[in-house]
């Protein structure tokens, strides 16, 4: 198993979904983990279950972010910027999105990455470290009717590359995971049962693996990127989507079935 023994990590949005899977994966590998999440009840439960520290945090609030950084006691090896939000029913085309919704999505998805990196990197510059940002297939290809979400995820991809170029000299590696179709509460919320979304069609025609991914599968990628085994990966965008963004034509019958 890939070891993170002796390393200290922050996982934003670590109280549920992919973030919680990441916390568990990091802990199993030996890391000390700080969970930063706005959901106090879920955060404390996750901390108790995993033996982690919980710090309540609005990831878009500078004071809250600095409070999380202070909880590291000056040592930080891994920053996993996982927190994010998709506002189903409110996000949409730029001509339709309310300005308040736009600002909220930008604040949670993108400003959070800026703030955590701004205050975490000075600690990492002392001994090096790994930063893992979470984008999405929406940051790699055009996806209609969620323009605020797409804008943030595309920005995270490019910010990852810039920071990788800027801070590599300090032995800080900055990489990005771009997941898609991962079965989490947020994903299910984006496609409610009473919607017109054709789930079977999506799985059969858009996903080469013909299934959803799991939070645990993304967590394994994050653990690798956080580890010394990924020591020469910097500025990489790992598209963990089962092949969705290659978007081939899967409508032909399987001749080998």
C-alpha positions in Angstrom: 0.0 0.0 0.0 1.2 3.5 -0.8 2.4 5.1 2.5 1.7 8.6 3.8 3.3 7.8 7.1 4.5 10.9 9.0 2.7 13.3 6.7 0.1 15.9 7.7 -2.8 16.6 5.4 -5.8 19.0 5.0 -8.8 17.8 3.2 -11.4 20.4 2.4 -15.0 19.2 2.2 -13.8 16.2 4.0 -17.1 15.4 5.8 -18.7 13.6 3.0 -18.6 12.2 -0.5 -15.2 12.1 -2.3 -13.7 14.2 0.5 -14.6 11.7 3.2 -13.3 8.8 1.1 -10.0 10.8 0.8 -9.8 11.3 4.5 -10.2 7.5 5.1 -7.7 6.7 2.4 -5.1 9.1 3.8 -5.6 7.9 7.3 -5.2 4.2 6.2 -2.0 5.2 4.6 -0.7 6.7 7.9 -1.3 10.5 7.4 -2.5 12.8 10.1 -5.6 14.5 8.6 -7.4 17.8 9.3 -11.0 17.9 8.0 -12.1 21.3 6.9 -15.9 21.5 6.3 -18.8 23.8 7.0 -21.0 20.9 8.1 -20.2 20.7 11.8 -22.3 17.6 12.6 -21.0 15.6 9.7 -17.5 16.9 10.2 -17.3 15.8 13.8 -18.8 12.4 13.0 -16.2 11.9 10.2 -13.4 13.0 12.5 -14.5 10.5 15.2 -14.8 7.7 12.7 -11.4 8.2 11.1 -9.4 9.5 14.1 -8.9 12.9 12.4 -9.1 16.5 13.5 -12.1 18.5 12.5 -12.1 22.3 12.1 -15.3 24.0 11.0 -14.6 26.1 8.0 -16.4 28.1 5.4 -13.9 27.5 2.7 -14.7 30.8 1.0 -13.9 32.8 4.2 -10.3 33.9 4.7 -10.4 34.0 8.5 -11.8 30.4 8.6 -9.2 29.2 6.2 -6.4 30.8 8.2 -7.8 29.1 11.3 -7.5 25.7 9.6 -3.9 26.4 8.6 -3.1 27.4 12.1 -4.3 24.0 13.3 -1.4 22.4 11.5 1.0 23.8 14.1 3.4 24.8 11.3 3.6 21.5 9.5 1.7 20.6 6.3 2.7 18.1 3.7 -0.6 17.6 1.7 -3.3 20.0 0.8 -6.3 18.3 -0.9 -8.6 21.1 -2.2 -11.7 18.9 -2.6 -14.6 21.2 -1.5 -17.0 22.1 -4.2 -20.7 22.7 -4.9 -23.1 22.3 -7.8 -26.3 24.2 -7.4 -28.9 22.2 -9.2 -31.8 24.2 -10.5 -29.9 27.5 -9.9 -26.8 27.1 -12.1 -27.4 27.3 -15.9 -26.6 29.5 -18.8 -24.8 32.8 -18.2 -27.9 34.7 -19.4 -30.1 32.9 -16.8 -27.8 32.6 -13.7 -28.6 35.0 -10.9 -25.6 37.0 -10.0 -25.8 35.9 -6.4 -25.6 32.2 -7.5 -22.6 33.0 -9.8 -20.7 34.6 -6.9 -21.5 31.8 -4.5 -20.3 29.1 -6.9 -17.1 31.0 -7.6 -16.5 31.6 -3.9 -16.9 27.9 -2.8 -15.3 26.2 -5.8 -12.5 28.6 -6.8 -11.9 31.2 -4.1 -11.5 28.3 -1.7 -8.6 26.9 -3.7 -7.0 30.4 -3.9 -7.3 30.9 -0.1 -6.0 27.5 1.0 -3.1 27.7 -1.4 -2.3 31.3 -0.4 -1.9 30.4 3.2 -0.7 26.8 3.0 2.1 27.2 0.4 4.3 29.3 2.8 4.3 26.3 5.2 5.1 23.9 2.4 7.9 26.0 1.0 9.9 25.0 4.1 10.1 21.3 3.2 8.0 20.7 0.0 4.7 19.1 -0.3 1.8 18.0 -2.5 -1.3 20.0 -3.5 -4.2 18.2 -5.1 -7.0 20.2 -6.7 -10.4 18.9 -7.7 -11.7 19.9 -11.1 -14.2 17.9 -13.1 -15.0 16.8 -16.6 -16.7 20.2 -16.8 -13.2 21.7 -16.7 -12.1 19.6 -19.7 -15.0 19.7 -22.1 -18.0 22.0 -22.7 -21.1 21.0 -20.6 -24.2 23.1 -21.2 -26.5 24.6 -18.6 -24.0 24.7 -15.7 -21.9 27.7 -16.7 -20.9 28.8 -13.2 -19.7 25.3 -12.2 -17.9 24.8 -15.5 -16.2 28.2 -15.2 -14.8 27.3 -11.8 -13.6 23.9 -12.8 -11.9 25.2 -15.9 -10.2 27.8 -13.8 -8.9 25.2 -11.4 -7.3 23.3 -14.2 -5.4 26.3 -15.4 -4.6 27.5 -11.8 -3.1 24.1 -11.2 -0.8 24.4 -14.1 0.3 27.9 -13.1 1.1 27.0 -9.5 2.9 23.9 -10.7 5.2 26.0 -12.8 5.6 28.6 -10.0 6.2 26.5 -7.0 8.0 23.4 -8.4 11.3 25.0 -7.5 10.3 24.7 -3.8 9.6 21.0 -4.2 5.9 21.6 -4.1 4.0 19.5 -6.6 0.6 20.8 -7.7 -1.7 18.3 -9.6 -5.4 18.0 -10.3 -8.0 15.3 -10.5 -10.9 15.8 -12.9 -13.6 13.3 -12.0 -16.9 12.6 -13.7 -20.0 10.5 -12.9 -18.8 9.7 -9.4 -21.7 8.4 -7.3 -22.0 10.9 -4.5 -24.9 12.8 -2.9 -24.1 15.9 -5.0 -24.0 13.8 -8.2 -27.4 12.2 -7.4 -28.8 15.7 -6.5 -27.8 17.0 -9.9 -29.8 14.2 -11.6 -32.9 13.7 -9.4 -35.2 10.8 -10.0 -38.0 13.0 -11.3 -35.8 14.7 -13.9 -35.7 14.0 -17.6 -32.2 12.7 -17.3 -31.8 9.4 -19.1 -29.5 7.5 -16.7 -29.5 4.2 -18.7 -28.7 6.1 -21.9 -25.9 8.0 -20.2 -24.3 4.8 -18.8 -24.6 2.9 -22.0 -23.8 5.5 -24.6 -21.5 8.0 -22.8 -19.5 5.9 -20.4 -17.1 3.4 -21.8 -17.0 1.5 -18.5 -20.8 1.6 -18.4 -21.0 2.3 -14.7 -20.6 5.1 -12.2 -17.3 5.6 -10.4 -17.0 5.6 -6.6 -15.6 8.1 -4.2 -13.1 5.4 -3.1 -11.7 5.2 -6.7 -11.0 8.9 -6.7 -9.5 8.8 -3.2 -7.0 6.2 -4.5 -5.8 8.7 -7.1 -5.5 11.4 -4.5 -3.4 9.2 -2.3 -1.1 8.4 -5.1 -0.7 12.1 -6.0 0.0 12.9 -2.4 2.7 10.2 -2.0 6.4 10.1 -2.8 5.6 7.6 -5.6 4.2 10.5 -7.6 7.4 12.5 -7.1 7.8 13.5 -10.7 4.2 14.4 -11.4 3.7 18.2 -11.4 1.0 20.1 -13.3 -0.8 16.9 -14.3 -4.5 16.7 -14.8 -5.7 13.2 -14.0 -9.0 12.6 -15.8 -10.7 10.0 -13.7 -13.9 9.6 -15.5 -14.1 6.1 -16.9 -13.5 7.5 -20.3 -16.5 9.8 -20.5 -14.6 12.8 -21.9 -13.1 10.9 -24.8 -16.8 10.8 -25.8 -16.6 8.0 -28.4 -19.6 6.5 -30.2 -20.7 3.6 -28.0 -24.0 3.0 -29.9 -22.6 0.1 -31.9 -23.4 -3.4 -30.7 -20.7 -5.4 -29.1 -19.5 -7.8 -31.9 -17.6 -9.9 -29.4 -20.4 -10.4 -26.9 
